[in-house]
């Protein structure tokens, strides 16, 4: 927090100086509620709540220990908010001011704290004490019944490119926690049932008074469940779940890509004592293929061809990802890097009727381990060749010669 913000908060939380006369002390007049919250009369409900949350957190007694002025300021902020958040009270206040509530000690009863105090302060309590109590009240992943949701699980699965092309139905074995069959997940011994927690009377929460306000927190006896197991199940020791391997069927659709995540709802870890199960997430990875490289829905394949085929032209047989062989015509004079496109021979696009293309990229192979006759034929070809047979190389060396002659 910067120095300016710190000084501002200090000024907001400082007590107002009392007013004195020469004869007797008079009580300080109430400030305008809109002024207390730093708002105009046309402020929206969202503006009211935002201003209240900010000021209440800044002036909360727990953030200003030993500061009586901050405590009084905190009460003043709460009294203003309790009035203005209620449409009827706000309308009366806008018309008559503080006189609308004369005859009582405040809009919410003595001290300005009405029966809705705990409700209006719930967000502030969460902000101030959530980090000390393990998050939001009642515990993360716990419903109104206090039963904990099971954890989500992750399963890494590797498949082939062919499986990604066609899709497949797979069976996996997952070690996880499942509901105890002996007690049906309740955690209580057969013939018995969980009893209401005597500490919190089944609410799962207890209240503790600190000064002029009350804090609500998770019951330490039942961990927010509202029930305790007096006679635990021998099969699960009262947990309501046991560890077991499960076989699950997984449908992998055609067209999945590397990193695709499949969610199986409710197939994760079972919840404690009958709580809902978590989810199972299957993360797919695709093994590298010997011949093909994938780019989205397109497939690329590098095919080496003989020098004579590249020079004279011909046909080559190439594999496809679907498992068949297709014939590709190579024109004469083909060079390394030349690509041939096979429409519709790529990967299917997930959950659609669109299919990608396949690209054949040729690499001209230089002959090796020549026989004497082969060498003689190539030497004869070299003698008979001219600029038209190798225009790129001839042109390159011509330009190099002209470059250096020009510099000389």
C-alpha positions in Angstrom: 0.0 0.0 0.0 1.4 3.4 -1.0 2.0 6.2 1.5 -0.8 8.4 0.1 -3.4 5.5 0.3 -2.2 4.7 3.9 -2.6 8.4 5.0 -6.0 8.5 3.3 -7.2 5.4 5.2 -5.8 6.8 8.4 -7.7 10.0 8.0 -10.9 8.1 7.2 -10.6 6.0 10.3 -9.7 8.8 12.7 -12.4 9.8 15.2 -14.1 13.1 14.7 -13.1 15.8 17.2 -16.0 16.5 19.7 -17.7 19.8 19.7 -17.6 21.9 23.0 -19.5 25.0 24.2 -18.5 27.1 27.1 -21.3 25.8 29.3 -21.8 22.1 28.5 -20.8 19.2 26.2 -23.2 18.5 23.3 -23.4 15.3 21.4 -21.9 15.3 17.9 -24.5 15.6 15.1 -24.9 12.6 12.8 -23.2 12.9 9.5 -25.1 12.5 6.3 -25.1 8.8 5.4 -24.1 9.5 1.8 -21.2 11.5 3.1 -20.2 8.7 5.4 -19.9 6.3 2.4 -18.4 9.0 0.1 -21.2 8.7 -2.4 -23.8 11.0 -4.1 -27.6 10.6 -3.6 -28.0 9.0 -7.0 -25.5 6.2 -6.2 -26.6 2.7 -7.4 -26.9 -0.4 -5.2 -23.7 -1.7 -6.6 -21.9 1.6 -5.7 -23.3 1.3 -2.2 -22.0 -2.2 -1.7 -18.6 -1.5 -3.2 -18.1 1.6 -1.0 -19.3 -0.3 2.1 -16.9 -3.2 1.5 -13.9 -1.0 1.0 -14.5 1.3 4.0 -15.5 -1.5 6.3 -12.4 -3.4 5.5 -10.1 -0.4 5.9 -11.7 0.6 9.3 -12.3 -2.9 10.6 -11.2 -3.2 14.3 -9.0 -6.2 13.5 -7.0 -4.1 11.1 -6.8 -1.3 13.6 -6.2 -2.9 17.0 -6.5 -0.6 20.0 -8.0 2.2 17.8 -11.3 3.2 19.3 -11.8 5.8 16.6 -11.7 3.1 13.9 -14.2 1.1 15.8 -16.7 4.0 16.0 -16.1 4.8 12.3 -16.8 1.1 11.5 -20.1 1.4 13.3 -21.0 4.6 11.5 -20.2 3.0 8.1 -22.4 0.0 9.0 -25.3 2.1 10.1 -25.2 4.2 6.9 -25.1 1.1 4.8 -27.9 -0.7 6.7 -30.2 2.3 6.0 -29.3 3.0 2.4 -29.3 -0.7 1.2 -33.0 -1.0 2.1 -35.2 0.7 -0.6 -37.9 1.8 1.9 -35.4 3.1 4.5 -33.5 4.9 1.8 -36.6 6.6 0.4 -37.5 7.8 3.9 -34.0 9.0 4.6 -33.9 10.9 1.3 -37.1 12.7 2.2 -36.7 13.3 5.9 -33.1 12.7 6.7 -32.2 11.4 10.2 -35.5 12.6 11.5 -37.1 9.6 9.7 -35.7 7.4 12.4 -36.0 9.5 15.5 -37.4 7.6 18.4 -34.9 4.8 18.1 -31.2 4.5 18.3 -30.6 3.8 14.7 -32.1 2.3 11.6 -31.4 -1.2 12.8 -32.1 -1.0 16.5 -29.7 -0.3 19.3 -26.3 0.7 18.2 -27.3 0.6 14.5 -26.9 -3.2 14.2 -30.1 -4.8 12.9 -30.9 -8.5 12.6 -29.4 -8.5 9.1 -26.0 -7.5 10.4 -24.4 -11.0 9.9 -25.8 -11.2 6.4 -24.6 -7.8 5.3 -21.1 -8.4 6.8 -20.7 -11.9 5.3 -18.5 -10.7 2.4 -16.3 -8.6 4.7 -15.8 -11.6 7.0 -14.8 -13.7 4.0 -12.3 -11.1 2.9 -10.8 -10.6 6.3 -10.8 -14.2 7.7 -11.0 -16.4 4.7 -7.2 -16.9 4.5 -7.1 -17.9 8.2 -10.0 -20.4 7.9 -9.1 -22.2 4.7 -11.1 -20.2 2.3 -14.8 -19.4 2.1 -17.0 -20.4 5.1 -18.0 -24.0 5.0 -14.8 -25.1 3.2 -14.1 -25.4 -0.5 -16.0 -28.1 -2.4 -18.6 -28.5 0.3 -22.3 -28.0 -0.3 -25.0 -26.9 2.0 -25.2 -30.3 3.4 -21.5 -30.2 4.4 -20.6 -33.2 2.3 -17.3 -32.9 0.5 -17.0 -33.3 -3.2 -14.4 -35.8 -4.4 -11.3 -34.7 -6.1 -10.9 -34.5 -9.9 -8.5 -37.1 -11.4 -6.2 -36.9 -14.4 -5.3 -39.8 -16.6 -2.6 -39.5 -19.3 -3.3 -41.7 -22.4 -1.1 -42.1 -25.5 -2.6 -43.1 -28.8 -1.3 -43.7 -32.3 -1.9 -41.3 -35.3 -4.1 -44.0 -36.8 -6.3 -44.1 -33.7 -6.6 -40.3 -33.9 -7.6 -40.6 -37.6 -10.3 -43.3 -37.1 -11.2 -42.8 -33.5 -11.5 -45.7 -31.1 -13.2 -47.2 -28.0 -10.6 -47.8 -25.3 -10.8 -49.3 -21.9 -8.7 -47.9 -19.1 -8.0 -49.0 -15.5 -8.1 -46.1 -12.9 -7.1 -46.6 -9.3 -9.4 -44.3 -7.4 -11.6 -43.9 -4.3 -15.1 -45.3 -4.7 -18.1 -45.3 -2.4 -18.0 -48.0 0.3 -20.4 -50.8 -0.6 -20.8 -51.9 3.0 -22.2 -48.6 4.3 -23.3 -47.2 0.9 -21.0 -44.2 1.4 -22.4 -43.0 4.7 -19.4 -44.0 6.8 -21.6 -45.5 9.5 -21.7 -49.1 10.5 -24.6 -51.2 9.0 -27.8 -50.7 11.0 -26.7 -47.3 12.3 -26.5 -43.8 10.8 -24.6 -40.6 11.4 -25.7 -38.5 14.4 -26.2 -34.8 14.5 -23.1 -33.0 15.6 -23.6 -31.8 19.2 -21.2 -29.0 18.8 -22.9 -27.2 16.0 -26.4 -28.8 16.3 -26.1 -30.0 12.7 -25.4 -26.6 11.1 -21.8 -27.3 10.3 -20.8 -23.9 11.6 -20.2 -22.3 15.0 -20.2 -18.7 16.0 -17.7 -17.0 18.2 -18.2 -13.5 19.7 -15.3 -11.0 19.4 -16.2 -7.7 20.9 -19.3 -6.2 19.4 -19.6 -8.6 16.5 -19.8 -12.3 15.8 -17.7 -14.5 13.5 -19.1 -17.7 11.9 -16.7 -20.5 11.1 -16.6 -24.2 10.2 -17.4 -26.5 13.1 -14.1 -28.1 14.3 -15.9 -31.2 15.6 -17.6 -32.3 12.3 -15.5 -30.3 9.8 -18.6 -28.6 8.5 -20.6 -31.8 7.8 -23.1 -31.3 10.5 -22.9 -35.0 11.4 -20.5 -37.2 13.3 -19.9 -40.9 13.0 -20.3 -42.6 16.4 -20.1 -46.1 15.2 -17.9 -46.1 12.0 -18.1 -48.7 9.3 -15.4 -51.3 9.6 -15.0 -51.5 5.8 -13.9 -47.9 5.3 -13.2 -46.7 8.9 -15.9 -44.1 8.7 -14.6 -42.4 5.5 -17.5 -43.7 3.4 -15.1 -44.6 0.5 -12.4 -47.1 -0.2 -9.5 -47.3 -2.8 -10.2 -49.6 -5.7 -9.3 -50.0 -9.4 -12.0 -49.3 -11.8 -12.4 -50.2 -15.5 -13.8 -47.4 -17.6 -14.8 -47.3 -21.3 -13.5 -44.2 -23.2 -14.8 -43.1 -26.6 -12.1 -41.3 -28.5 -13.6 -39.4 -31.4 -11.9 -39.2 -34.8 -9.8 -36.1 -35.4 -8.5 -35.6 -31.8 -5.3 -33.6 -31.6 -2.3 -33.9 -29.3 -3.3 -32.4 -25.9 -7.1 -33.0 -26.3 -8.9 -33.3 -23.0 -11.8 -35.6 -22.5 -14.0 -35.2 -19.4 -15.9 -38.0 -17.8 -18.3 -36.4 -15.3 -18.7 -38.1 -12.0 -15.9 -40.7 -12.7 -13.4 -39.0 -10.4 -12.7 -39.7 -6.7 -15.8 -40.4 -4.6 -16.8 -37.7 -2.0 -16.4 -38.2 1.7 -19.4 -39.8 3.5 -21.7 -39.7 0.5 -20.5 -36.5 -1.1 -20.6 -36.1 -4.9 -17.8 -37.6 -6.9 -15.3 -35.5 -8.8 -14.6 -35.7 -12.5 -12.0 -37.7 -14.5 -10.0 -35.8 -17.1 -8.2 -37.8 -19.8 -5.4 -36.0 -21.5 -4.4 -37.5 -24.9 -1.0 -37.5 -26.5 -0.3 -38.8 -30.0 2.9 -40.9 -30.7 5.2 -39.6 -33.4 4.6 -41.5 -36.7 7.4 -43.1 -38.8 6.4 -41.4 -42.0 3.9 -38.6 -41.3 4.0 -35.3 -39.7 0.7 -33.6 -38.7 -0.2 -29.9 -38.8 -3.8 -29.5 -37.7 -5.9 -31.3 -40.2 -3.1 -31.6 -42.8 -0.6 -34.5 -43.2 3.0 -34.1 -44.6 5.1 -36.9 -45.9 8.7 -36.7 -47.2 9.4 -39.1 -50.0 12.9 -39.7 -51.5 12.9 -40.4 -55.3 15.7 -41.4 -57.6 17.6 -38.9 -59.6 16.5 -40.5 -62.8 12.9 -40.4 -61.8 13.2 -36.7 -61.0 14.9 -36.0 -64.3 12.9 -38.2 -66.6 9.6 -38.2 -64.7 7.6 -41.2 -63.6 5.2 -42.5 -60.9 5.8 -43.2 -57.2 3.6 -45.1 -54.7 3.1 -43.4 -51.3 1.3 -44.4 -48.1 -1.6 -42.5 -46.7 -2.7 -42.0 -43.1 -5.8 -44.1 -43.7 -3.6 -47.1 -44.4 -3.8 -47.3 -48.2 -1.3 -46.7 -51.0 -1.9 -44.0 -53.6 0.0 -43.4 -56.8 1.5 -39.9 -57.5 2.7 -38.8 -60.9 6.1 -37.0 -60.9 6.7 -34.7 -63.9 10.2 -34.6 -65.5 12.6 -32.0 -64.1 11.2 -32.3 -60.5 13.5 -30.8 -57.9 14.0 -31.4 -54.2 11.3 -29.7 -52.1 8.6 -30.0 -54.7 5.2 -30.6 -53.1 2.2 -32.6 -54.4 -1.1 -32.0 -52.8 -3.6 -34.9 -52.3 -7.0 -33.4 -51.5 -9.0 -35.1 -48.7 -6.2 -37.4 -47.7 -5.5 -35.6 -44.4 -7.0 -35.9 -41.0 -10.7 -35.4 -40.2 -11.6 -32.3 -38.3 -13.0 -33.1 -34.8 -16.8 -33.3 -34.8 -17.3 -32.2 -38.4 -17.4 -33.6 -41.9 -14.3 -31.6 -43.0 -11.1 -33.5 -43.9 -7.7 -32.0 -44.4 -5.2 -32.6 -47.2 -2.0 -34.6 -47.6 1.2 -33.1 -48.9 4.0 -35.2 -50.5 7.3 -33.5 -50.5 10.0 -35.1 -52.7 13.7 -35.3 -52.0 15.9 -36.1 -54.9 18.5 -38.7 -53.9 22.0 -38.5 -55.3 23.3 -41.9 -56.6 26.0 -43.6 -54.5 28.3 -46.6 -54.9 28.4 -46.3 -58.7 29.7 -49.1 -60.9 32.3 -48.4 -63.6 29.7 -48.5 -66.3 27.3 -46.1 -64.4 30.2 -43.7 -63.8 31.1 -43.8 -67.6 27.5 -43.0 -68.5 27.3 -40.1 -66.1 30.6 -38.7 -67.3 29.3 -39.0 -70.9 26.1 -37.2 -69.8 28.3 -34.5 -68.2 30.2 -33.9 -71.5 26.9 -33.7 -73.4 25.2 -31.5 -71.0 24.9 -27.7 -71.5 23.3 -24.7 -69.8 19.7 -25.7 -70.6 19.9 -29.0 -68.6 21.0 -27.2 -65.4 19.9 -23.6 -65.7 20.1 -22.7 -62.0 23.6 -23.9 -61.4 24.9 -22.5 -64.7 23.2 -19.2 -64.1 24.6 -19.0 -60.5 28.2 -19.5 -61.5 27.8 -17.0 -64.4 26.6 -14.4 -62.0 29.5 -15.1 -59.5 32.0 -14.7 -62.3 30.5 -11.4 -63.4 30.4 -10.2 -59.9 34.1 -10.7 -59.2 35.1 -9.4 -62.7 33.1 -6.3 -62.0 34.9 -5.7 -58.7 38.3 -6.2 -60.4 
